[in-house]
Every structure is written in structure tokens, then in C-alpha cells.
């Protein structure tokens, strides 16, 4: 019989939760859910080694544990710090954390361009949400921003390094999901950049997933680039039988009418991919007939994508029946047959161009 694991009791923003030993503060907060979950721009639960780079998930540990109740002297990254039994953590209840997070956001935006109106990531950008919630009204940065030229790192992927915040997610994705990695972080310090070695192209069956894991608009889908805005599209869950054994075949189709504009992997409430998909599903299957559509994707009502995305709507009650005391209203008459002005054989709504005098009956003076 397996030995029962002793759970650690942790309190985050005065809410208690029990988790297994080795759980990070961030994942413990995600188990509770809601607003107390720290934001994360670099951590990705499905990528080994991710986290600890963006510093947006900083929290205050006011009590280390029952065995050692001393607080930690500095704010810690919740994605890298594991819980202890009896630990007490402050996130949204700590003014110190909120002020530090505001500074981190300001730092991330030092070189990030304010091109949200033309960025394909607008509407589903984590940095955009983070700057709205924790950002300052203005910047104190007085120096020239770091800029790079846009480059193609493959026939399907566009790299706009000026927007990159060096979260390393795309590097970990290519390293752990594909057989070989052609790109990484080149340079050091302020000169660091995501790039390929000697201008190689990213060519792999799963390399398109770097687009999904990017929290900003640094890596975008060239087949969708500038074609539409996400809040004008209707995301629907769909699946297909994929010949690639590593691909789950479960995706989200972003449609307008019957046209499929792009295909992405399904993401959870924290913006993380549930299952990675292959490039065939992502780039080559852009017809609705290629998929089994399951239904509308559930969208957070606070997201801009939710506008026009009506699910489980209730048809308003028609008050006319009650006004008429239960009697059904009579259908409106056909103006084309009842009118004594236009000729009966002429349907004014179907004629080419404006109505002519010949289309009307001549009135007797």
C-alpha cells in the first residue's frame, strides 16, 4: 500500500489551501483561483525550466513555515519558490508587492513598442492586460528604445524582436517539443535577442507552437498576419484525426462566417496550451470541412473577444402577445400588393437602380 503523502497547508491572501510538497506558490495560488493568482509572463507549466525571468509573479512571504515563522527578507518569485507547511503569502493584499509589480511592468515596457492598434496579438496579449492592471500612466525612460528589423524565421513565422520581452518560452518549446532547435538567445545584456544561427529557418512539425506560447506579439502567424482582428472572429472548438501520433488534433478554429482565418491550440484560463498541435493542423487545414466542429469556445466575459460571441443567450420575451391579450398578432401586409402607388407587377425592392416614374401607376388628376 502506497504511503500517504502529507499535504502542506498554505495561506495565500488569507485563503488556506492544502497542496503536495514541492508545489510552487504560483501553482498553489492557481489551485485557489481568482484574483489572488499572480501574473506570469515567462512561467509555463508544461515547459521544464521555465520561470524566474520576468519577475511579474513576485509575492511577499510573511511567514516562512510553522517550523521557522520568520518572513523572507525580500520578495520572491512565486513560480520558483516552493511552499512550506504553514507558510503565509501576501499577493494582492501587499502594497509592497503591488508597487514592485508596477515597477516590473514599467521595466518590461522600456523597449516594448506601443503598437497595439496594429499588433496581431492585440486582444489576447498578456502584456497588454498586465500593463492595464499594474502599469503606470507614463514612462520615466528617456533613452532611445531598442529596435530590430522584422525577419522571417520560416515561411510561416514572423519574428518582431522589438516586441520581445525575453521570456524564453519559445526557446524551451523548440528545445523540448521538437527534434532539433534552430533558434535561441544570442548576445548578452541589452544586446540579447531571439534569433536563428546564421539565418536558419525554423522548420519542424511542431515549430508553430512557438506562436501560441509567446505572451506578446513577437512571434506571429504569417498566414493570419493583418488579415483580421481576433474580436471580429468566432472561436469554435474543433477536432480531427491527425496522422501525427504526437498531435492531439484538438484545436480552436477562428472563423468569420464559414471562413477559417487561423487555427490555434486550445488554451486554459491562464493562457497555457492544453495540448500542443502539429503544423499540419495549424497551417494546412484552413477549411471548415477538414474539421469536426464541436461548438463555440468558452470565452472569459471580460475578454474583448467575448464581444459578439453570444453563447447560451435567452431570447427576449415578446410583449406584443400580452398587449393583445393572448391573441397572436396578424402578419404585416405585403406593401407591394397592397399599395395603390406602385404598379402591382413591380417589386420596388428588386429593381436595378432607383425607382423610375414608369414603376408607379399614373394618378388621375
Secondary structure, 3 states (H helix, E strand, C coil): CCCCCCCEEEEECCEEEEECCCCEHHHHHHHHCHHHCCCCCCCCCCCCCCCCCCCCCEEEEEECCCCCCCCCCCCEECCCCECCCCCEEECCCCHHHHHHHHHHHHHHCCCCCCCHHHCCCCCCCHHHHHHHHHCCCCCCCCCCCCCCCCEECCCCEEECHHHCCCCCHHHHHHHHHCCCCCEEEECCHHHCEEEEHHHCCCCCCCCCHHHHHCCCCCEEECCCCCCCCHHHCEEEEEECCCCCCCCCCEEEEEEECCEEEEEEECECCCCCECCCCCHHHHHHCCCHHHCEEEEECCCCCCCHHHCCCCCCCCCCCCCHHHHCCCCCCCCCCCHHHHCCCECCCCCCCCCCCCCCHHHECCCCC
